[in-house]
Amino acid sequence: MLEKFLERTEFSSYEDFMENFKVKVPENFNFAYDVVDEWAKTEPDKKALLWTNDKGEEIQFTFADIKRESDKTASYLMQLGIKKGDMVMLILKRRYQFWFAITALHKIGAVVIPATHLLTDKDIVYRANAADIRAIIAVGDDIVLDHINVARPDCPSVKNYISIGPKVPEGWDDFMKGIEAAPKFVRPAHVNSNDDTSLMYFTSGTSGEPKMVAHDFLYPLGHIITGSYWHNLNENSLHFTLADTGWGKAVWGKYYGQWIAGANVFVYDFEKFKPVDVLEIFHKYHVTSFCAPPTVFRFLITEDISKYDLSSLKYCCIAGEALNPSVFDEWYRLTGIKLMEAFGQTETTVTVGTYKYLEPHPGSMGKKGPVYDIDLMTSDGRWAEEGEQGEIVVKVGDKKPLGLFKEYYRDPELTKEAWHDGIYHTGDMAWRDEEGYYWFIGRKDDVIKSSGYRIGPFEVESALMTHPAVVECAITGVPDPIRGQVVKATIVLAKEYKGKESPELIKEIQDHVKHTTAPYKYPRVIEFVDELPKTISGKIRRVQIRNADNKQE
């Protein structure tokens, strides 16, 4: 399949990759027809999706199965009146029906809006009205159904509420019965152009209401890099990305790039995360590659890994948050596998990554790739020198790179604020070393200015995380009359340290940071809390900590 879209598929080095990676872009590309159905046509028995759950159930779907079920789903949804351009929200956890539905909606030309099951009724109302959502397809469990039912009176644009079960309340359509009774699918005459909107995410920003990030039908081709050159997949891979289907990470790791590469996507559908379950999956199913946030690896290294056969696991990738080098080192010691980090946003695909041709530098995001022209811009508008901090930007010019978003839907002012003069501003800060590796600092608004120094939260958090008392932490700046700002650490303690909060422990942690990183970065203020404020997608809301501190001034 790669040969269909790439001029060359193999490269001898990172330099060769950068110079010669070229995507052949078809007219009116549609992932459902041009990838899923093409696999079903050429290799119908090829394994596509191995779905399992925490009840011991498992189903192996082939590409022929996915084509058949997505055709039935598309036909059913068209019977309900869903058509090209309609907005459809999917709240499906990790149920296999997600893959039927997203593929079917691509076949219709509708716009897919994946969403998390953690949304409250107010979140649902906001999204339904902001995007004029036409239908909601949801998992039929009590909490999700209750939130949606409470929201219904305030969602006038939603015409169909569809449950995949097990519960299908009165006033809801039954997804499973509907697709079984649907007539034979007939492909619509004109489904899409390349620049039509196919997918939209509500980003869980660290401040304000979530933005609506709209992607076009070419977005999946931007994930060729993700699947084949970051995850390092091939047609024999069994790839496991740990992500709920409501997050952008799901299409990053469980759909587009993986199926273009011909990998079998492994799905574990669970209600409560347990590190030992992941290790058991590696052992039982012979997973070959794995991608998860660094937090997951922090949990895994606390388990007795020697109990499990991980011999099939060859490749591990991380994204979603910056990696503390101590986690890299311990995972490598235990497994012999180096963690390959990458950076991207809901608005992009992989922009900076430790591609398979690179040696990872623990704590670094990697190098820029061949699709995005990445650079660092200083606060005064210069291009940053080596070792100098700057905002990560994409030089777009007059041609949008594959994978970069179209716009913030219905918000031209916000779009222009982030993307102007041929440059897309990510809002994330980093520095670049002499070898071209990028090192994450933090969000632009999170950088602390103290006594003339610019201090990134992540570098202090990395130092803190190597202290045994610290389970989780957030670094912010608090106002100071002499230094402008001083560093504050908000810390969740390990259970064995709970109840032992003391001036002695504070000093011990401060001294640890002084010896682990540059002394001027140590937290002069430390607060112990039971939990950190987070967005609905699990990102730490430093702005909430800062606002609370400012109110106390």
C-alpha positions as CSV (number, residue, x, y, z in Angstrom):
1,M,0.0,0.0,0.0
2,L,2.9,2.4,0.8
3,E,4.0,2.1,-2.9
4,K,0.7,3.5,-3.9
5,F,1.4,6.8,-2.1
6,L,5.2,7.2,-2.0
7,E,7.7,7.7,-4.7
8,R,10.2,5.7,-2.5
9,T,9.4,3.7,0.6
10,E,12.8,2.8,1.9
11,F,15.6,5.1,2.9
12,S,19.2,4.5,3.8
13,S,19.6,7.3,6.4
14,Y,17.9,10.2,8.1
15,E,19.4,12.5,5.4
16,D,18.1,10.3,2.6
17,F,14.7,10.3,4.3
18,M,14.7,14.1,4.6
19,E,15.7,14.6,1.0
20,N,13.7,11.9,-0.9
21,F,10.5,11.3,1.1
22,K,7.7,12.4,-1.3
23,V,4.0,11.6,-1.1
24,K,2.0,11.1,-4.3
25,V,-1.3,12.9,-3.6
26,P,-4.3,11.5,-5.5
27,E,-7.3,13.6,-6.6
28,N,-10.3,13.3,-4.3
29,F,-8.5,11.0,-1.9
30,N,-10.7,9.2,0.6
31,F,-9.1,6.9,3.2
32,A,-12.1,4.6,3.4
33,Y,-12.2,3.8,-0.3
34,D,-8.5,4.2,-1.2
35,V,-7.0,2.4,1.7
36,V,-9.6,0.2,3.6
37,D,-11.5,-0.9,0.6
38,E,-8.3,-1.3,-1.5
39,W,-6.9,-3.7,1.1
40,A,-10.2,-5.6,1.1
41,K,-10.0,-5.9,-2.7
42,T,-6.4,-7.0,-3.0
43,E,-5.9,-8.9,0.3
44,P,-9.4,-9.5,1.8
45,D,-8.1,-11.9,4.5
46,K,-5.4,-9.5,5.7
47,K,-5.7,-8.9,9.4
48,A,-6.9,-5.3,10.2
49,L,-8.1,-5.1,13.8
50,L,-7.6,-7.4,16.8
51,W,-10.2,-6.2,19.4
52,T,-10.1,-7.5,22.9
53,N,-11.6,-6.4,26.2
54,D,-11.2,-6.8,30.0
55,K,-13.9,-9.5,30.0
56,G,-11.7,-11.9,27.9
57,E,-13.5,-11.4,24.6
58,E,-11.6,-11.1,21.4
59,I,-12.5,-10.6,17.7
60,Q,-10.1,-10.5,14.8
61,F,-11.4,-8.4,11.9
62,T,-10.0,-8.6,8.4
63,F,-10.0,-5.8,5.9
64,A,-12.9,-7.6,4.2
65,D,-14.8,-7.5,7.5
66,I,-14.1,-3.8,8.0
67,K,-15.3,-3.0,4.4
68,R,-18.5,-5.1,4.9
69,E,-19.4,-3.6,8.3
70,S,-18.5,0.0,7.2
71,D,-20.6,-0.4,4.1
72,K,-23.6,-1.5,6.2
73,T,-23.0,1.3,8.6
74,A,-22.8,3.9,5.8
75,S,-26.0,2.6,4.3
76,Y,-27.7,2.7,7.7
77,L,-26.6,6.3,8.4
78,M,-27.7,7.4,4.9
79,Q,-31.1,5.9,5.6
80,L,-31.3,8.2,8.6
81,G,-30.6,11.2,6.4
82,I,-26.9,11.7,7.2
83,K,-25.2,13.1,4.2
84,K,-22.0,14.8,3.0
85,G,-20.9,17.6,5.3
86,D,-23.0,16.6,8.2
87,M,-21.3,16.7,11.6
88,V,-21.5,13.4,13.5
89,M,-20.1,12.9,17.0
90,L,-18.7,9.5,18.1
91,I,-18.6,8.7,21.8
92,L,-17.5,5.1,21.6
93,K,-14.7,4.5,24.1
94,R,-12.7,1.6,22.6
95,R,-15.6,-0.3,21.1
96,Y,-14.9,-1.9,17.7
97,Q,-17.9,0.0,16.3
98,F,-15.8,3.1,16.3
99,W,-13.8,1.7,13.3
100,F,-17.1,0.8,11.5
101,A,-18.5,4.3,12.1
102,I,-15.5,6.5,11.2
103,T,-14.8,4.5,8.0
104,A,-18.5,4.7,7.1
105,L,-18.7,8.5,7.7
106,H,-15.6,8.9,5.4
107,K,-17.5,6.9,2.8
108,I,-20.5,9.3,3.0
109,G,-18.3,12.4,3.2
110,A,-19.7,13.4,6.6
111,V,-17.5,15.1,9.2
112,V,-16.4,12.8,12.1
113,I,-16.1,14.4,15.6
114,P,-14.5,11.9,18.0
115,A,-15.3,12.7,21.6
116,T,-14.4,11.2,25.0
117,H,-16.9,9.5,27.2
118,L,-15.8,11.8,30.0
119,L,-17.9,14.7,28.6
120,T,-20.5,16.1,30.9
121,D,-23.9,17.3,29.7
122,K,-22.6,20.9,29.6
123,D,-19.7,19.7,27.4
124,I,-22.1,18.0,25.0
125,V,-24.4,21.0,24.8
126,Y,-21.4,23.3,24.0
127,R,-20.1,20.9,21.3
128,A,-23.5,20.2,19.7
129,N,-24.3,23.9,19.3
130,A,-20.8,25.1,18.4
131,A,-20.6,22.7,15.5
132,D,-24.3,22.1,14.7
133,I,-23.9,18.4,15.3
134,R,-26.4,16.4,13.3
135,A,-26.1,13.0,15.1
136,I,-24.5,11.4,18.1
137,I,-23.4,7.7,18.1
138,A,-22.6,6.6,21.6
139,V,-21.8,3.6,23.7
140,G,-24.8,2.5,25.6
141,D,-23.7,2.7,29.2
142,D,-25.6,4.5,31.9
143,I,-23.2,7.4,32.6
144,V,-22.7,8.4,28.9
145,L,-26.4,8.0,28.1
146,D,-27.5,10.0,31.2
147,H,-25.2,12.9,30.3
148,I,-26.5,12.9,26.7
149,N,-30.1,12.7,27.7
150,V,-29.7,15.6,30.1
151,A,-28.2,17.6,27.3
152,R,-30.8,16.7,24.6
153,P,-33.3,19.6,25.2
154,D,-30.5,22.1,24.6
155,C,-29.1,20.5,21.4
156,P,-31.7,21.5,18.7
157,S,-29.4,20.5,15.8
158,V,-29.1,16.9,16.8
159,K,-31.7,14.8,14.9
160,N,-30.5,11.3,15.7
161,Y,-29.3,9.7,18.9
162,I,-27.8,6.3,18.2
163,S,-26.7,3.7,20.7
164,I,-24.4,0.8,19.9
165,G,-25.6,-0.9,23.1
166,P,-25.8,-2.7,25.4
167,K,-28.5,-0.3,26.4
168,V,-30.7,1.4,23.8
169,P,-33.1,3.7,25.7
170,E,-36.5,4.9,24.4
171,G,-36.0,7.6,21.9
172,W,-32.7,6.2,20.7
173,D,-31.9,4.4,17.5
174,D,-30.3,0.9,17.7
175,F,-27.0,0.9,15.8
176,M,-26.5,-2.8,15.7
177,K,-30.1,-3.6,14.5
178,G,-29.9,-0.7,12.1
179,I,-26.7,-1.8,10.3
180,E,-28.0,-5.4,10.0
181,A,-31.3,-4.3,8.4
182,A,-29.7,-1.7,6.1
183,P,-30.0,-2.1,2.3
184,K,-27.0,-2.7,0.1
185,F,-24.6,0.3,0.2
186,V,-24.4,2.4,-2.9
187,R,-21.5,4.8,-3.0
188,P,-22.6,8.4,-3.4
189,A,-21.8,10.1,-6.7
190,H,-19.4,12.7,-5.3
191,V,-18.2,12.1,-1.8
192,N,-15.4,14.6,-1.3
193,S,-12.7,16.9,-2.7
194,N,-9.3,16.9,-1.0
195,D,-9.9,20.1,0.8
196,D,-13.3,19.2,2.2
197,T,-13.5,18.8,6.0
198,S,-13.5,15.1,7.1
199,L,-12.5,15.2,10.8
200,M,-12.8,17.7,13.6
201,Y,-11.6,17.7,17.2
202,F,-12.5,19.9,20.1
203,T,-9.1,20.5,21.7
204,S,-9.0,20.5,25.5
205,G,-7.1,23.8,25.8
206,T,-5.4,24.7,29.1
207,S,-7.5,27.8,29.1
208,G,-10.8,29.0,27.7
209,E,-13.4,27.0,25.7
210,P,-12.0,24.2,23.5
211,K,-11.1,25.1,19.9
212,M,-12.6,23.2,16.9
213,V,-9.7,21.9,14.8
214,A,-10.8,21.0,11.3
215,H,-8.9,18.6,9.1
216,D,-9.3,17.8,5.4
217,F,-9.5,14.5,3.6
218,L,-5.7,14.5,3.0
219,Y,-5.0,14.4,6.7
220,P,-4.6,10.6,6.8
221,L,-1.7,10.8,4.3
222,G,0.1,13.0,6.8
223,H,0.1,10.0,9.1
224,I,2.2,7.9,6.7
225,I,5.1,9.3,8.6
226,T,3.5,8.3,11.9
227,G,2.8,4.7,11.1
228,S,5.8,3.7,8.9
229,Y,8.6,6.0,10.0
230,W,7.9,6.7,13.6
231,H,6.1,3.6,14.8
232,N,8.2,1.7,12.3
233,L,5.4,-0.6,11.1
234,N,5.1,-3.1,8.3
235,E,2.6,-5.6,7.1
236,N,3.5,-8.1,9.8
237,S,3.2,-5.7,12.7
238,L,0.7,-6.0,15.5
239,H,0.6,-2.5,16.8
240,F,-0.9,-1.4,20.2
241,T,-1.5,2.3,20.9
242,L,-3.1,2.9,24.3
243,A,-5.7,5.6,23.6
244,D,-9.4,6.1,23.9
245,T,-11.1,6.7,20.6
246,G,-12.2,10.2,21.8
247,W,-8.6,11.5,21.6
248,G,-6.6,12.6,18.6
249,K,-4.1,9.9,19.6
250,A,-6.5,7.3,18.4
251,V,-6.3,8.2,14.7
252,W,-2.6,8.9,15.2
253,G,-2.0,5.3,16.5
254,K,-5.0,3.1,15.8
255,Y,-6.2,3.9,12.3
256,Y,-4.7,6.0,9.5
257,G,-1.0,5.5,9.4
258,Q,-1.2,1.9,10.8
259,W,-3.6,0.7,8.1
260,I,-1.7,2.5,5.3
261,A,1.4,0.5,6.5
262,G,-0.7,-2.7,6.5
263,A,-0.4,-3.3,10.2
264,N,-2.9,-5.3,12.4
265,V,-4.2,-2.8,15.0
266,F,-4.5,-4.2,18.5
267,V,-7.3,-2.7,20.7
268,Y,-7.7,-3.4,24.4
269,D,-11.1,-2.2,25.5
270,F,-11.0,-1.7,29.3
271,E,-12.8,0.4,32.0
272,K,-9.9,0.8,34.4
273,F,-6.2,1.0,33.5
274,K,-3.9,-1.6,35.2
275,P,-0.2,-1.7,34.2
276,V,-0.1,-5.5,34.7
277,D,-2.9,-5.9,32.1
278,V,-0.7,-4.2,29.5
279,L,2.2,-6.5,30.3
280,E,0.0,-9.5,30.1
281,I,-1.2,-8.3,26.7
282,F,2.4,-8.1,25.4
283,H,2.9,-11.6,26.8
284,K,-0.3,-13.2,25.5
285,Y,-0.8,-11.6,22.1
286,H,2.8,-11.1,21.0
287,V,2.4,-7.4,20.3
288,T,5.3,-6.1,18.2
289,S,5.1,-2.4,18.8
290,F,3.6,-0.1,21.5
291,C,2.8,3.6,21.8
292,A,1.6,5.4,24.9
293,P,2.2,8.5,26.9
294,P,5.3,8.6,29.2
295,T,3.0,8.3,32.2
296,V,2.1,4.7,31.2
297,F,5.8,3.7,31.1
298,R,6.2,5.3,34.5
299,F,3.6,2.8,35.8
300,L,5.0,-0.1,33.8
301,I,8.5,0.2,35.2
302,T,7.2,-0.2,38.7
303,E,5.9,-3.7,37.9
304,D,7.9,-7.0,37.9
305,I,8.5,-7.1,34.2
306,S,10.6,-10.3,34.5
307,K,7.3,-12.3,34.9
308,Y,6.3,-11.6,31.3
309,D,7.6,-12.7,28.0
310,L,8.2,-9.5,26.0
311,S,10.4,-11.1,23.3
312,S,7.9,-10.1,20.5
313,L,8.0,-6.4,21.5
314,K,10.6,-4.7,19.4
315,Y,9.6,-1.0,19.2
316,C,8.1,1.5,21.7
317,C,7.1,5.1,21.0
318,I,5.9,7.9,23.3
319,A,4.0,11.1,22.8
320,G,1.4,13.3,24.5
321,E,3.7,14.8,27.0
322,A,7.5,15.3,27.3
323,L,9.6,12.3,28.5
324,N,11.6,12.4,31.7
325,P,15.0,10.8,30.8
326,S,14.9,8.7,34.0
327,V,11.9,6.8,32.5
328,F,13.8,6.2,29.3
329,D,16.8,4.8,31.1
330,E,14.8,2.5,33.4
331,W,12.7,1.1,30.5
332,Y,15.8,0.5,28.4
333,R,17.5,-1.3,31.4
334,L,14.5,-3.5,31.9
335,T,13.6,-4.3,28.3
336,G,16.5,-3.3,26.1
337,I,14.1,-1.1,24.1
338,K,14.7,2.5,23.5
339,L,11.7,4.9,23.7
340,M,11.2,6.9,20.5
341,E,9.7,10.2,21.3
342,A,7.8,12.5,18.9
343,F,6.0,15.9,19.1
344,G,2.8,17.0,17.4
345,Q,-0.5,18.6,18.1
346,T,-4.2,18.1,17.4
347,E,-3.6,20.6,14.6
348,T,-0.8,18.5,13.0
349,T,0.6,15.1,12.5
350,V,4.2,14.3,13.7
351,T,6.2,17.5,13.3
352,V,9.3,16.6,15.2
353,G,10.2,13.0,15.9
354,T,12.7,10.3,16.7
355,Y,12.2,8.5,13.4
356,K,13.5,5.0,12.8
357,Y,16.7,6.3,11.2
358,L,17.6,8.3,14.4
359,E,19.3,7.3,17.6
360,P,17.1,8.6,20.5
361,H,18.5,11.2,22.8
362,P,16.7,10.7,26.1
363,G,14.4,13.7,26.8
364,S,14.6,15.0,23.3
365,M,11.6,15.0,20.9
366,G,13.9,14.1,18.0
367,K,14.5,16.0,14.8
368,K,12.3,17.7,12.2
369,G,10.9,15.5,9.5
370,P,10.5,15.9,5.7
371,V,6.8,17.0,5.7
372,Y,6.9,20.1,8.0
373,D,9.5,22.9,7.6
374,I,10.1,23.4,11.4
375,D,12.0,26.2,13.0
376,L,12.2,28.1,16.3
377,M,11.2,31.7,16.6
378,T,12.4,34.0,19.4
379,S,10.0,36.4,21.2
380,D,11.5,39.3,19.1
381,G,10.8,37.5,15.8
382,R,14.3,36.1,15.1
383,W,15.2,32.6,14.1
384,A,16.7,31.0,17.2
385,E,20.3,30.0,17.3
386,E,21.5,26.6,18.5
387,G,20.9,26.4,22.3
388,E,18.5,29.3,22.2
389,Q,14.9,29.0,23.3
390,G,12.1,29.7,20.7
391,E,8.6,28.9,19.8
392,I,8.2,25.9,17.5
393,V,6.7,27.2,14.2
394,V,5.9,25.7,10.9
395,K,7.0,27.6,7.8
396,V,3.9,27.0,5.6
397,G,4.5,29.4,2.8
398,D,1.9,29.2,0.1
399,K,1.3,25.4,0.3
400,K,-0.2,23.7,3.3
401,P,1.8,20.6,4.2
402,L,0.0,17.3,4.5
403,G,-1.5,16.8,7.9
404,L,-1.7,20.5,9.0
405,F,-5.2,21.5,9.9
406,K,-7.5,23.6,7.7
407,E,-8.7,26.1,10.3
408,Y,-10.2,26.6,13.7
409,Y,-13.8,26.0,12.6
410,R,-16.0,29.1,12.7
411,D,-13.2,31.2,14.3
412,P,-11.2,33.1,11.6
413,E,-9.7,35.4,14.2
414,L,-8.2,32.6,16.2
415,T,-7.0,30.9,13.0
416,K,-5.3,34.1,11.9
417,E,-3.8,34.6,15.4
418,A,-2.1,31.2,15.1
419,W,-1.4,31.1,11.4
420,H,-0.3,34.3,9.6
421,D,2.4,35.6,7.3
422,G,3.0,32.0,6.0
423,I,3.8,30.7,9.5
424,Y,1.8,28.5,11.9
425,H,2.6,29.2,15.5
426,T,2.3,26.1,17.7
427,G,2.5,28.0,21.0
428,D,5.1,25.4,22.3
429,M,8.6,26.3,23.3
430,A,11.8,24.3,22.6
431,W,15.5,24.6,22.0
432,R,17.6,22.9,19.4
433,D,21.1,21.4,19.9
434,E,24.0,21.3,17.5
435,E,22.9,18.0,16.1
436,G,19.5,19.2,15.2
437,Y,17.6,17.5,18.1
438,Y,14.7,19.5,19.6
439,W,14.2,19.7,23.4
440,F,10.8,20.6,24.8
441,I,10.5,23.5,27.3
442,G,6.7,24.0,27.7
443,R,3.8,26.1,26.5
444,K,4.7,29.6,25.6
445,D,2.4,31.0,28.4
446,D,4.0,28.6,30.9
447,V,7.6,29.8,30.6
448,I,8.8,31.4,33.9
449,K,10.9,34.6,33.9
450,S,12.9,34.9,37.1
451,S,15.8,37.2,37.8
452,G,16.5,37.5,34.0
453,Y,16.4,33.7,33.5
454,R,13.8,32.0,31.3
455,I,12.9,28.7,32.9
456,G,10.8,26.0,31.2
457,P,8.4,24.0,33.5
458,F,9.4,20.7,31.9
459,E,13.1,20.8,32.8
460,V,12.3,21.4,36.5
461,E,9.5,18.8,36.4
462,S,12.0,16.3,35.0
463,A,14.4,16.9,37.9
464,L,11.6,16.6,40.4
465,M,10.3,13.4,39.0
466,T,13.6,11.7,39.8
467,H,12.9,12.2,43.6
468,P,11.2,9.2,45.1
469,A,8.6,11.3,47.0
470,V,7.2,12.8,43.8
471,V,4.5,11.0,41.8
472,E,3.3,14.0,39.8
473,C,4.1,17.7,39.7
474,A,3.5,21.0,38.0
475,I,5.8,23.9,37.8
476,T,4.5,27.4,37.6
477,G,5.7,30.9,38.3
478,V,4.4,33.0,41.2
479,P,4.9,36.8,41.4
480,D,7.9,38.0,43.4
481,P,8.7,41.7,44.1
482,I,12.4,41.2,43.7
483,R,12.8,38.5,41.0
484,G,9.7,39.2,39.0
485,Q,8.7,35.5,39.4
486,V,9.9,32.6,41.4
487,V,9.5,28.9,40.6
488,K,6.7,27.1,42.4
489,A,6.2,23.3,42.5
490,T,2.8,21.8,43.1
491,I,3.4,18.2,44.0
492,V,1.4,15.0,44.5
493,L,3.4,12.8,46.9
494,A,4.0,9.1,46.7
495,K,1.8,7.1,49.1
496,E,4.7,6.3,51.4
497,Y,5.4,10.0,51.8
498,K,1.7,11.0,52.5
499,G,1.4,12.5,55.9
500,K,5.1,13.3,56.1
501,E,4.9,16.8,54.6
502,S,7.4,18.9,56.5
503,P,10.0,21.7,56.1
504,E,12.7,19.0,56.0
505,L,11.0,17.2,53.1
506,I,10.7,20.6,51.2
507,K,14.4,21.3,51.7
508,E,15.3,17.8,50.6
509,I,13.3,18.2,47.4
510,Q,14.8,21.6,46.7
511,D,18.3,20.4,47.2
512,H,17.6,17.4,44.9
513,V,16.5,19.8,42.1
514,K,19.6,22.0,42.7
515,H,21.9,19.0,42.2
516,T,19.9,17.5,39.3
517,T,19.6,20.7,37.1
518,A,20.9,24.3,37.2
519,P,20.6,25.6,40.8
520,Y,18.7,28.7,39.8
521,K,15.8,26.6,38.6
522,Y,15.0,25.1,42.0
523,P,11.4,25.7,43.3
524,R,11.5,28.3,46.0
525,V,7.8,27.6,46.8
526,I,6.5,24.0,47.2
527,E,2.9,23.1,47.7
528,F,1.7,19.5,48.4
529,V,-1.8,18.6,46.9
530,D,-3.9,15.4,46.6
531,E,-4.3,15.9,42.8
532,L,-3.4,18.4,40.0
533,P,-6.0,20.3,38.0
534,K,-6.2,18.8,34.5
535,T,-8.1,19.2,31.3
536,I,-10.6,16.6,30.2
537,S,-7.8,14.9,28.1
538,G,-5.4,14.7,31.1
539,K,-3.1,17.7,30.5
540,I,-2.1,19.6,33.5
541,R,-3.9,23.0,33.8
542,R,-1.0,25.2,35.0
543,V,-3.1,28.2,34.2
544,Q,-5.5,27.2,37.0
545,I,-2.7,26.9,39.5
546,R,-1.4,30.3,38.4
547,N,-4.8,32.0,38.6
548,A,-5.4,30.6,42.1
549,D,-2.0,31.9,43.2
550,N,-2.7,35.3,41.7
551,K,-6.0,35.6,43.5
552,Q,-4.2,35.1,46.8
553,E,-1.9,38.0,46.1
